């Protein structure tokens, strides 16, 4: 019996394996995030503010995405859900690690500022993917051919959002302790 072909000519078994591997990676990263929360709290450093939302997004979207992508490998909804879950887990990891690296220890660990920067930008990715997911739901296709312009503009939208936020001065994280003062200005005013 010939096995059916899935995404890009790959077998359905390979697509299923990839979907569940992405979900497992997301769940492992979420478990690591909970370890970082425990380490931060034990050192009297507050947990990252958005940890409940990002944890539920990571777990929920990755598992639902793996179920859909493993059964319907050609359907984009499952793969978009897997991507949303992974991006949410990476965003959460960036927030927790930056708090641990910059505030929990007497000397900052390497990569703390880079993770803080990464965390400050990744939220745009999963919000954009959630909007695109809503456009494609439930068939995996846009509602009509008129929506193709939205799909085309979607790539350039990130640049437009960045320009809007640069025009405003947005502070995403401001934490002051006796040891460090961490202030992340995500976007500066364009002059």
ZIRAKA-V44290 format. One record per residue. N is the residue number from 1. PSI is psi in radians with two decimals (none if undefined). D_CENTER is the distance of its C-alpha to the mean C-alpha in Angstrom with 2 decimals. Layout:
# ZIRAKA-V44290
n:N psi:PSI d_center:D_CENTER
n:N psi:PSI d_center:D_CENTER
This chain:
# ZIRAKA-V44290
n:1 psi:2.29 d_center:39.42
n:2 psi:2.32 d_center:36.97
n:3 psi:2.44 d_center:33.29
n:4 psi:2.69 d_center:31.30
n:5 psi:2.48 d_center:29.04
n:6 psi:-2.17 d_center:25.41
n:7 psi:2.12 d_center:22.75
n:8 psi:0.51 d_center:24.61
n:9 psi:-0.06 d_center:27.64
n:10 psi:2.73 d_center:25.97
n:11 psi:2.75 d_center:27.31
n:12 psi:-0.57 d_center:25.87
n:13 psi:-0.73 d_center:25.96
n:14 psi:-0.74 d_center:23.82
n:15 psi:-0.72 d_center:21.21
n:16 psi:-0.76 d_center:21.32
n:17 psi:-0.76 d_center:21.07
n:18 psi:-0.73 d_center:18.03
n:19 psi:-0.79 d_center:16.20
n:20 psi:-0.50 d_center:17.23
n:21 psi:-0.71 d_center:16.47
n:22 psi:-0.71 d_center:12.76
n:23 psi:-0.73 d_center:12.93
n:24 psi:-0.73 d_center:14.99
n:25 psi:-0.75 d_center:12.80
n:26 psi:-0.76 d_center:9.91
n:27 psi:-0.63 d_center:12.79
n:28 psi:-0.70 d_center:14.31
n:29 psi:-0.63 d_center:11.43
n:30 psi:-0.69 d_center:11.43
n:31 psi:-0.69 d_center:15.19
n:32 psi:-0.63 d_center:15.04
n:33 psi:-0.70 d_center:13.18
n:34 psi:-0.60 d_center:16.13
n:35 psi:-0.74 d_center:18.52
n:36 psi:-0.65 d_center:17.33
n:37 psi:-0.80 d_center:17.77
n:38 psi:-0.70 d_center:21.23
n:39 psi:-0.71 d_center:22.10
n:40 psi:-0.81 d_center:21.19
n:41 psi:-0.62 d_center:23.17
n:42 psi:-0.39 d_center:26.04
n:43 psi:0.34 d_center:26.37
n:44 psi:0.59 d_center:26.47
n:45 psi:2.30 d_center:23.17
n:46 psi:2.64 d_center:21.15
n:47 psi:2.76 d_center:17.83
n:48 psi:2.38 d_center:14.74
n:49 psi:-0.71 d_center:15.35
n:50 psi:0.42 d_center:12.27
n:51 psi:-0.63 d_center:12.24
n:52 psi:-0.73 d_center:13.68
n:53 psi:-0.82 d_center:11.35
n:54 psi:-0.62 d_center:8.09
n:55 psi:-0.76 d_center:10.31
n:56 psi:-0.64 d_center:11.69
n:57 psi:-0.78 d_center:8.68
n:58 psi:-0.85 d_center:7.68
n:59 psi:-0.85 d_center:11.41
n:60 psi:-0.92 d_center:12.53
n:61 psi:-0.64 d_center:10.52
n:62 psi:-0.70 d_center:10.78
n:63 psi:-0.79 d_center:14.47
n:64 psi:-0.72 d_center:15.37
n:65 psi:-0.71 d_center:13.88
n:66 psi:-0.67 d_center:15.88
n:67 psi:-0.83 d_center:18.92
n:68 psi:-0.82 d_center:18.91
n:69 psi:-0.54 d_center:18.23
n:70 psi:-0.49 d_center:20.84
n:71 psi:-0.57 d_center:23.41
n:72 psi:1.37 d_center:22.80
n:73 psi:-0.39 d_center:21.48
n:74 psi:-0.08 d_center:22.38
n:75 psi:2.16 d_center:20.54
n:76 psi:-0.33 d_center:17.31
n:77 psi:-0.78 d_center:15.98
n:78 psi:-0.74 d_center:15.37
n:79 psi:-0.63 d_center:13.54
n:80 psi:-0.70 d_center:11.28
n:81 psi:-0.73 d_center:10.62
n:82 psi:-0.73 d_center:10.00
n:83 psi:-0.72 d_center:7.44
n:84 psi:-0.78 d_center:5.60
n:85 psi:-0.78 d_center:6.26
n:86 psi:-0.75 d_center:5.54
n:87 psi:-0.69 d_center:2.07
n:88 psi:-0.69 d_center:2.91
n:89 psi:-0.71 d_center:5.68
n:90 psi:-0.68 d_center:5.47
n:91 psi:-0.77 d_center:5.00
n:92 psi:-0.74 d_center:7.68
n:93 psi:-0.72 d_center:9.54
n:94 psi:-0.74 d_center:9.90
n:95 psi:-0.81 d_center:11.39
n:96 psi:-0.76 d_center:13.58
n:97 psi:-0.68 d_center:14.78
n:98 psi:-0.67 d_center:15.68
n:99 psi:-0.77 d_center:17.68
n:100 psi:-0.79 d_center:19.34
n:101 psi:-0.62 d_center:20.10
n:102 psi:-0.45 d_center:21.43
n:103 psi:-0.50 d_center:23.02
n:104 psi:-0.56 d_center:23.91
n:105 psi:2.71 d_center:26.22
n:106 psi:-0.61 d_center:29.28
n:107 psi:2.31 d_center:28.13
n:108 psi:2.49 d_center:24.59
n:109 psi:2.71 d_center:22.84
n:110 psi:2.54 d_center:21.80
n:111 psi:-0.02 d_center:18.32
n:112 psi:-0.78 d_center:17.74
n:113 psi:-0.62 d_center:17.83
n:114 psi:-0.71 d_center:15.64
n:115 psi:-0.61 d_center:12.86
n:116 psi:-0.71 d_center:13.57
n:117 psi:-0.79 d_center:13.39
n:118 psi:-0.77 d_center:10.06
n:119 psi:-0.62 d_center:8.62
n:120 psi:-0.34 d_center:10.64
n:121 psi:-0.44 d_center:9.32
n:122 psi:-0.41 d_center:5.56
n:123 psi:-0.53 d_center:6.02
n:124 psi:-0.60 d_center:8.27
n:125 psi:-0.87 d_center:6.42
n:126 psi:-0.47 d_center:5.07
n:127 psi:-0.75 d_center:8.44
n:128 psi:-0.68 d_center:10.25
n:129 psi:-0.60 d_center:9.40
n:130 psi:-0.72 d_center:10.54
n:131 psi:-0.77 d_center:13.57
n:132 psi:-0.65 d_center:14.31
n:133 psi:-0.74 d_center:14.15
n:134 psi:-0.58 d_center:16.66
n:135 psi:-0.61 d_center:18.79
n:136 psi:-0.25 d_center:19.07
n:137 psi:2.47 d_center:19.69
n:138 psi:-0.19 d_center:21.97
n:139 psi:-0.30 d_center:23.65
n:140 psi:0.07 d_center:20.90
n:141 psi:2.75 d_center:22.87
n:142 psi:2.65 d_center:23.13
n:143 psi:-0.66 d_center:25.80
n:144 psi:3.04 d_center:28.34
n:145 psi:-0.35 d_center:29.01
n:146 psi:-0.38 d_center:28.82
n:147 psi:-0.10 d_center:25.05
n:148 psi:-0.55 d_center:24.81
n:149 psi:-0.63 d_center:24.94
n:150 psi:-0.74 d_center:21.76
n:151 psi:-0.71 d_center:20.10
n:152 psi:-0.71 d_center:21.72
n:153 psi:-0.42 d_center:20.91
n:154 psi:-0.69 d_center:17.20
n:155 psi:-0.69 d_center:16.79
n:156 psi:-0.25 d_center:18.93
n:157 psi:-0.66 d_center:17.37
n:158 psi:-0.69 d_center:14.72
n:159 psi:-0.67 d_center:17.81
n:160 psi:-0.71 d_center:19.54
n:161 psi:-0.73 d_center:16.92
n:162 psi:-0.73 d_center:16.96
n:163 psi:-0.67 d_center:20.75
n:164 psi:-0.79 d_center:20.91
n:165 psi:-0.47 d_center:18.94
n:166 psi:-0.55 d_center:21.02
n:167 psi:-0.53 d_center:24.09
n:168 psi:2.66 d_center:23.22
n:169 psi:1.96 d_center:22.80
n:170 psi:2.20 d_center:19.63
n:171 psi:2.05 d_center:19.36
n:172 psi:-0.49 d_center:16.06
n:173 psi:2.19 d_center:17.34
n:174 psi:1.91 d_center:21.00
n:175 psi:2.24 d_center:22.31
n:176 psi:2.24 d_center:25.95
n:177 psi:3.12 d_center:27.72
n:178 psi:-0.54 d_center:31.08
n:179 psi:-0.67 d_center:29.72
n:180 psi:2.70 d_center:26.99
n:181 psi:1.93 d_center:25.96
n:182 psi:2.08 d_center:22.40
n:183 psi:2.08 d_center:21.76
n:184 psi:1.98 d_center:18.86
n:185 psi:1.85 d_center:19.85
n:186 psi:-0.74 d_center:16.84
n:187 psi:2.41 d_center:19.16
n:188 psi:2.75 d_center:22.93
n:189 psi:2.35 d_center:25.53
n:190 psi:2.18 d_center:26.79
n:191 psi:none d_center:30.47
